[in-house]
């Protein structure tokens, strides 16, 4: 396969381009019309002209917040990305969501047994793009999904189109099919969380109303300054909200202010989502390009389609071309800047923000990529870079102080509440299971009374280390308060909880707590049950611990 990019100037120049590369009679040709000009008549007329010159081409078009061609960024220009397939077929169609669109209908029209990739452009404001790709992925989980939401520079008007029509509430889809076609996708984020975690307390689909019970605009005003309200949404682009969706870290940027004064985002939120503000890790984005190349070059490709976020472009500016250059060093690139990027992992399809996503395509069976060299073309403001490092390190240090118990260095009660809330949400959404242990030091008051608080502190610290060393690395251990500890055990059954308790009991007998002759523990054990909230789960484990102490201590009870 081969790919060509051209910045559209006029009809005559394009006709010369078609003639030069002998494209007119090609049967498997995908043309992406990536338009920085957001005039419907112009885009439709251009697509019709291209179809006339390339009668067998499949044309998909979108408005953009900038085009990408061979690692160069273009504003208010039209990038034409033409991909010629030798062993694959292309199919495409425009859909309006105001009509009776359904996935089964689209699948019948565009998908074959050997379809490997699907490129989707949707409008940037009206449609529920997240639900669209989730439904497609659910129906066709083995097809790699790429593309993005249409953009524009002014956050005012977006649409998608082909040579027949356009839609500001719809999508245009192209499928790529072939036994010898290879398709992989990947993405780059490198945004660092900052500040405290906040809980989504009111949201509906893509509109966010409240965080921690506070109106969302008040949150932005508090943490980003009141001046931010004058230029929402574009001023918020460098500081997206981060949240976890399965194994993917997802960023969310606002794209509009609703009439009621709330914020609409490219992707949706759910009540209970845990979010944090974030900022670009400029060191990661600028100082580790060799490592980035090493990670991405495992996807051997003949061409790469790039769909990158306008927020990334807004913050990094021309420096972003170095990141794009890493991809260009692997294979020729073309793409555009979006209001949200479509990405599929092994488990799910997600609408991302603030990322650079890439679709790697090849019709050849490469075993390893040809090593190519690349060099950064741009420098980054050293003061901004130093400031970013200062903020990142300070944030990490403050976070450590905020979530840890100062005496034992275990996590504190506040962090436990955050983690258990996330665990319960994950259990409800993905069916994950976990167990909980609450532990009390038997007769600890006597230790303090008889030996003093220094010895008591020593006992607390030693037990904290025993707990940490006798659970798995991904289990969670916190000091609940006083002489009580709490452990969340991942993927646990009752037998596993019992083994952990027995292991800790055995270790306690082997340890010396001198001058204290003997220290024992009482345990309450329980498993998460369907329908539990944090209060119900804690009440059950606390009651089990109470019974263990009532029954004579130095034992565990299952609740």
C-alpha positions in Angstrom: 0.0 0.0 0.0 1.0 3.6 -0.5 -0.2 6.9 1.0 0.1 10.4 -0.4 -0.8 13.8 1.2 -1.5 17.0 -0.6 -2.5 20.4 0.6 -5.5 21.3 -1.6 -5.0 24.6 -3.4 -7.1 24.4 -6.6 -8.6 21.9 -9.0 -5.8 22.1 -11.6 -3.1 21.4 -9.0 -5.1 18.3 -7.8 -5.6 17.1 -11.4 -1.8 17.2 -11.9 -1.3 15.3 -8.7 -3.7 12.6 -9.8 -2.1 12.3 -13.2 1.5 12.2 -11.7 0.7 9.2 -9.4 -1.7 7.5 -11.9 -4.5 7.3 -9.4 -7.6 7.7 -11.6 -8.2 4.1 -12.3 -7.3 2.7 -8.9 -10.0 0.6 -7.5 -9.1 0.5 -3.7 -8.5 4.1 -2.8 -9.4 5.8 0.4 -9.5 9.6 0.4 -9.7 11.5 3.7 -10.7 15.1 3.2 -9.5 16.9 6.3 -10.8 20.4 6.1 -9.8 23.4 8.1 -12.5 25.3 6.1 -15.9 24.8 7.8 -18.2 25.8 5.0 -20.7 23.1 4.0 -20.9 24.1 0.3 -17.2 24.2 -0.1 -16.6 20.8 1.5 -19.4 19.1 -0.4 -18.3 20.7 -3.7 -14.7 19.6 -3.1 -15.7 16.0 -2.3 -17.8 15.9 -5.5 -14.9 17.2 -7.5 -12.6 14.5 -6.1 -15.1 11.8 -6.9 -15.3 13.0 -10.4 -11.5 12.8 -10.7 -11.2 9.6 -8.8 -14.4 7.7 -9.7 -13.5 4.5 -7.7 -12.4 6.4 -4.5 -14.1 6.1 -1.2 -14.3 9.6 0.3 -14.7 10.4 4.0 -14.5 14.0 5.1 -14.6 16.0 8.3 -14.0 19.6 9.5 -10.9 19.9 11.6 -9.1 22.1 14.1 -6.0 21.6 11.9 -4.6 19.0 9.5 -1.6 16.8 9.7 0.6 15.7 6.7 3.9 14.0 7.0 4.4 15.3 10.6 3.6 18.9 9.7 0.6 20.8 11.2 -1.6 23.0 9.0 -4.3 25.5 10.1 -7.2 26.6 8.0 -6.0 24.4 5.2 -7.5 21.3 3.5 -5.3 18.2 3.8 -6.1 15.4 1.4 -4.8 12.0 2.6 -5.0 9.4 -0.2 -4.2 5.8 0.6 -3.9 3.2 -2.1 -4.4 -0.4 -1.2 -3.1 -3.3 -3.3 -4.4 -6.3 -1.4 -7.4 -4.9 0.5 -10.8 -3.4 -0.2 -12.4 -0.2 1.0 -16.1 0.6 1.7 -17.6 3.8 3.1 -20.9 5.5 3.9 -22.3 8.6 5.5 -24.9 8.2 8.2 -27.2 10.8 9.9 -28.3 10.0 13.4 -31.5 11.9 12.8 -32.5 9.0 10.6 -32.9 5.4 11.7 -29.3 4.5 12.1 -28.4 1.2 13.7 -25.2 -0.8 14.0 -26.6 -3.9 12.3 -27.5 -1.9 9.2 -24.1 -0.4 9.0 -22.4 -3.8 9.6 -24.4 -5.3 6.7 -23.4 -2.5 4.4 -19.7 -2.1 5.2 -18.3 -5.1 7.1 -16.9 -8.3 5.6 -15.5 -11.4 7.2 -12.0 -10.1 6.8 -12.6 -6.5 7.8 -9.7 -5.5 10.0 -10.1 -1.7 10.6 -12.9 0.9 10.8 -12.3 4.6 10.6 -15.0 6.8 12.0 -15.4 10.5 11.8 -18.4 11.9 13.7 -19.6 15.5 14.3 -18.0 17.3 17.2 -21.0 18.5 19.2 -24.3 16.9 18.8 -24.0 13.1 18.6 -23.1 10.6 21.4 -19.9 9.4 19.8 -18.9 7.4 22.9 -22.1 5.3 22.7 -21.6 4.8 19.0 -18.1 3.3 19.2 -19.1 1.2 22.3 -22.0 -0.3 20.4 -19.8 -1.0 17.4 -17.1 -2.6 19.5 -19.7 -4.7 21.3 -21.0 -6.0 18.0 -17.6 -6.3 16.2 -14.9 -6.6 19.0 -12.1 -7.8 16.6 -12.2 -4.8 14.3 -9.7 -2.0 15.2 -11.6 1.3 15.6 -9.8 4.6 14.9 -10.8 8.2 13.9 -12.2 11.1 15.9 -14.8 13.8 16.3 -14.9 16.7 13.9 -13.3 19.9 15.0 -13.0 23.6 14.2 -10.8 26.4 15.4 -13.5 28.4 17.0 -15.6 25.7 18.8 -18.6 26.8 16.8 -19.4 24.5 13.9 -18.5 20.9 12.9 -19.8 18.4 10.4 -18.8 15.3 8.5 -19.4 14.6 4.8 -18.8 12.5 1.7 -19.4 13.3 -2.0 -23.2 13.1 -1.6 -24.1 14.9 1.6 -23.0 16.3 5.0 -24.2 16.0 8.5 -23.7 18.0 11.8 -25.3 15.1 13.7 -23.9 11.9 12.2 -20.8 10.0 11.1 -19.0 8.9 8.1 -17.4 5.4 8.3 -14.8 3.6 6.1 -13.9 0.0 6.5 -10.7 -1.7 5.4 -10.8 -5.4 4.6 -8.3 -7.9 3.4 -6.7 -11.2 4.5 -3.2 -9.7 4.3 -4.1 -6.4 5.9 -2.6 -5.7 9.4 -4.1 -3.0 11.6 -3.0 -1.9 15.1 -3.7 1.1 17.2 -1.9 3.0 19.9 -2.0 6.3 21.7 0.1 8.8 23.5 -1.1 10.8 26.6 1.7 11.9 29.0 -0.6 14.1 31.0 0.1 14.2 34.8 -2.6 14.3 37.4 -2.5 17.2 39.9 -4.5 18.3 42.9 -7.0 16.3 44.9 -9.4 13.6 43.6 -13.0 14.7 43.1 -16.1 12.6 42.8 -18.6 13.2 40.1 -21.8 13.8 42.1 -24.1 14.9 39.2 -23.8 14.2 35.5 -25.9 13.3 32.6 -24.2 11.7 29.6 -21.6 14.3 28.4 -22.8 17.2 30.6 -21.1 17.5 34.0 -23.0 19.4 36.7 -21.2 18.9 40.0 -17.9 17.6 41.5 -18.0 16.9 45.2 -21.4 18.5 45.3 -20.1 21.8 43.9 -21.2 23.3 40.6 -18.6 22.4 38.0 -17.9 26.1 37.0 -17.1 26.9 40.6 -14.6 24.0 40.6 -12.9 25.4 37.6 -12.9 28.9 39.1 -11.5 27.7 42.3 -8.6 25.7 40.9 -7.8 27.5 37.6 -8.8 31.0 38.5 -11.8 33.2 37.8 -10.3 34.4 34.5 -10.8 30.9 33.1 -14.5 31.5 33.0 -14.1 34.2 30.3 -12.6 31.8 27.8 -14.3 28.4 28.4 -14.0 25.9 26.8 -10.8 26.7 24.9 -8.9 28.0 28.0 -9.5 24.7 29.8 -7.8 22.6 27.1 -4.4 22.3 28.8 -6.0 21.1 32.1 -8.2 18.1 31.3 -9.9 15.9 33.9 -8.4 12.4 34.1 -10.2 9.3 35.0 -9.7 5.5 34.7 -11.8 3.5 32.3 -10.8 -0.1 32.8 -7.1 -0.3 31.7 -7.1 3.1 30.0 -6.5 6.5 31.5 -9.0 8.8 29.8 -8.8 12.6 29.6 -11.9 14.8 29.3 -11.9 18.4 28.1 -15.0 20.6 27.9 -16.2 21.5 24.4 -19.1 23.9 25.3 -20.9 25.7 28.1 -24.6 24.7 28.2 -27.4 27.3 28.4 -27.9 26.4 32.0 -24.2 27.2 32.8 -22.8 23.7 33.0 -20.0 22.1 30.9 -20.4 19.7 28.0 -17.5 17.3 27.3 -16.5 15.2 24.3 -17.1 12.1 26.4 -19.6 11.1 29.1 -19.3 10.9 32.9 -21.0 8.7 35.4 -21.9 9.5 38.9 -19.2 8.1 41.1 -16.4 8.6 38.6 -13.2 9.8 40.3 -11.4 12.6 38.5 -8.4 14.9 38.9 -7.2 17.9 37.0 -4.0 17.3 35.0 -1.3 19.1 33.0 1.2 18.1 30.3 4.3 16.2 31.5 6.5 18.3 29.2 9.6 16.3 30.3 8.1 13.1 29.2 6.9 14.6 25.9 10.2 16.3 25.1 13.0 14.3 26.7 12.0 10.7 25.9 11.4 10.7 22.2 13.8 7.8 21.7 11.9 5.7 24.1 8.6 6.7 22.4 10.0 5.6 19.1 11.1 2.3 20.6 7.6 1.7 22.0 5.7 2.6 18.8 8.1 1.1 16.2 7.0 -2.4 17.2 3.9 -1.6 15.1 5.5 -2.1 11.7 3.5 -0.1 9.2 3.3 1.2 5.6 1.2 4.1 6.6 -0.1 5.7 9.8 -3.3 7.7 10.3 -3.0 10.2 13.1 -6.0 11.6 15.0 -4.8 14.0 17.7 -6.6 16.3 20.1 -6.8 20.1 19.6 -6.0 20.5 23.3 -2.6 18.8 22.7 -1.9 21.2 19.8 -3.0 24.2 21.9 -0.5 23.5 24.7 2.5 22.0 22.8 2.3 24.2 19.7 5.0 23.5 17.1 6.7 21.2 19.6 4.0 18.6 18.9 5.6 18.2 15.4 8.4 16.3 17.2 6.0 13.8 18.5 4.4 13.5 15.1 7.9 13.1 13.7 8.4 10.0 15.8 5.4 8.4 14.0 6.6 9.8 10.6 10.0 8.0 11.2 8.0 4.7 11.2 5.8 5.3 8.2 4.2 8.2 6.2 1.5 9.9 8.2 -1.6 11.9 7.7 -4.5 13.0 9.9 -6.2 15.8 11.8 -6.9 17.5 15.1 -10.1 16.4 16.7 -12.6 17.2 19.5 -12.1 13.6 20.7 -10.2 10.6 19.5 -11.6 7.1 19.0 -9.4 4.3 20.4 -9.9 0.6 20.9 -8.0 -1.4 23.5 -8.2 -5.2 23.9 -11.1 -4.8 26.3 -13.1 -1.8 25.2 -13.5 1.1 22.8 -13.1 4.6 24.3 -13.5 8.2 23.3 -10.3 9.9 24.4 -9.2 13.5 24.7 -5.8 15.2 24.8 -4.2 12.2 23.1 -2.4 11.5 19.9 -3.9 8.3 18.5 -2.4 6.4 15.6 -3.7 3.6 13.3 -0.8 1.5 12.0 -1.6 -0.2 8.6 0.3 -2.6 6.5 -0.3 -5.2 3.8 3.1 -6.8 4.3 4.3 -9.3 6.9 7.1 -7.4 8.5 9.1 -9.2 11.2 10.8 -6.0 12.3 10.8 -2.4 11.2 13.6 -0.7 9.3 15.4 1.6 11.8 15.1 5.2 10.8 16.6 8.3 12.4 14.8 11.4 13.5 15.8 14.5 15.3 13.7 17.0 17.2 13.1 20.2 15.2 11.9 22.4 18.0 13.0 23.5 21.4 10.7 24.0 24.3 10.6 27.0 26.6 13.0 26.1 29.4 11.2 28.2 32.0 7.9 26.5 31.2 9.7 23.1 31.4 11.2 23.9 34.8 7.9 25.2 36.1 6.2 22.0 35.0 8.9 19.9 36.8 8.4 22.0 39.9 4.7 21.6 39.9 4.9 17.8 39.2 7.4 17.1 42.0 5.6 19.4 44.5 2.3 17.7 43.7 3.8 14.2 44.2 5.2 15.2 47.5 2.0 16.8 48.7 0.0 13.8 47.5 2.3 11.4 49.5 1.7 13.5 52.7 -2.0 13.7 52.1 -2.7 10.0 51.6 -0.3 8.4 54.1 -0.4 7.9 57.8 2.7 9.8 59.1 3.6 7.2 61.8 3.3 3.9 59.9 3.7 5.2 56.3 0.6 3.1 55.4 -2.3 4.7 53.5 -4.7 6.6 55.7 -8.4 6.4 56.3 -9.1 9.1 53.6 -7.3 7.1 51.0 -9.0 3.9 52.1 -12.4 5.6 51.5 -11.3 6.7 48.0 -10.0 3.2 47.1 -12.9 1.2 48.4 -15.3 3.6 46.6 -13.4 2.8 43.3 -13.4 -0.9 44.1 -17.1 -1.0 44.6 -17.8 0.9 41.5 -15.5 -1.4 39.5 -17.1 -4.4 41.0 -20.6 -3.2 40.0 -19.4 -2.2 36.4 -17.0 -5.1 35.6 -18.0 -7.9 38.0 -14.7 -7.8 39.9 -14.5 -9.4 43.3 -12.5 -8.4 46.4 -12.3 -9.1 50.1 -11.7 -7.0 53.1 -10.0 -7.5 56.5 -10.2 -5.3 59.5 -7.5 -5.9 62.1 -7.2 -4.8 65.8 -4.2 -5.1 68.1 -5.3 -7.0 71.1 -5.0 -5.1 74.4 -3.0 -2.3 72.8 -4.0 0.2 75.6 -2.0 -1.9 78.0 1.1 -1.6 75.8 0.9 2.2 76.0 0.0 2.2 79.7 2.8 -0.3 80.8 5.6 0.5 78.4 4.9 4.1 77.2 3.8 5.6 73.9 7.3 5.3 72.3 7.1 1.5 72.6 3.5 1.6 71.4 4.6 3.6 68.3 7.3 1.0 67.7 4.7 -1.8 67.8 2.4 0.0 65.4 5.2 0.5 62.9 6.4 -3.1 63.1 2.9 -4.5 62.6 2.4 -2.2 59.6 5.5 -3.7 58.1 4.4 -7.2 58.8 1.0 -6.5 57.1 2.7 -5.1 54.0 5.2 -8.0 53.7 2.4 -10.6 54.0 0.0 -9.4 51.4 0.4 -9.2 47.6 1.8 -6.1 46.0 -1.5 -5.1 44.5 -3.5 -5.5 47.8 -4.2 -2.3 49.8 -3.2 -1.8 53.4 -4.2 1.3 55.5 -4.2 2.4 59.1 -7.8 2.9 60.0 -6.9 4.8 63.1 -5.5 4.1 66.6 -4.6 0.4 66.7 -6.9 -0.7 63.8 -5.8 -1.5 60.3 -7.8 -2.4 57.1 -6.8 -4.5 54.1 -8.5 -4.7 50.7 -7.6 -8.0 49.1 -7.9 -8.1 45.3 -9.7 -11.0 43.5 -10.3 -12.8 46.8 -12.5 -15.7 47.9 -13.0 -16.7 51.5 -10.3 -19.3 51.4 -7.8 -16.6 50.2 -8.8 -14.3 53.1 -8.3 -17.0 55.6 -4.8 -17.8 54.2 -3.8 -14.2 54.5 -5.0 -14.0 58.1 -3.3 -17.3 59.0 0.0 -16.1 57.4 -0.1 -12.8 59.4 -0.9 -14.7 62.6 2.1 -17.0 62.1 4.4 -14.1 61.4 3.3 -12.4 64.5 4.4 -15.4 66.6 7.8 -15.3 65.0 8.5 -11.6 65.6 9.9 -10.0 68.8 8.2 -6.9 70.1 10.5 -6.5 73.1 10.1 -5.2 75.7 6.5 -6.3 75.1 6.5 -10.1 75.6 3.6 -10.9 73.2 1.4 -9.1 70.7 -1.6 -10.7 69.0 -4.2 -9.5 66.5 -8.0 -10.0 66.0 -9.4 -10.1 62.5 -12.8 -9.5 60.8 -13.0 -10.9 57.3 -15.7 -10.4 54.6 -16.2 -10.4 50.9 -17.8 -7.7 48.7 -21.4 -8.8 48.0 -23.5 -7.6 45.1 -25.4 -4.5 46.1 -23.0 -3.4 48.8 -22.1 0.2 49.3 -19.2 1.4 51.4 -21.3 1.6 54.6 -22.7 -1.9 54.3 -19.4 -3.5 53.5 -17.7 -1.7 56.4 -20.4 -2.6 58.9 -20.1 -6.3 58.0 -16.4 -6.4 58.5 -16.5 -4.3 61.6 -19.1 -6.6 63.1 -16.9 -9.6 62.3 -14.0 -8.0 64.1 -16.2 -7.2 67.1 -17.2 -10.9 67.4 -13.6 -12.0 67.1 -12.7 -9.7 70.1 -15.8 -10.8 72.0 -14.9 -14.5 71.5 -11.5 -14.1 73.1 -9.3 -12.3 70.6 -6.2 -13.6 68.6 -8.5 -15.1 66.0 -10.5 -14.3 62.8 -14.2 -14.3 62.2 -15.8 -14.3 58.8 -18.7 -11.9 58.3 
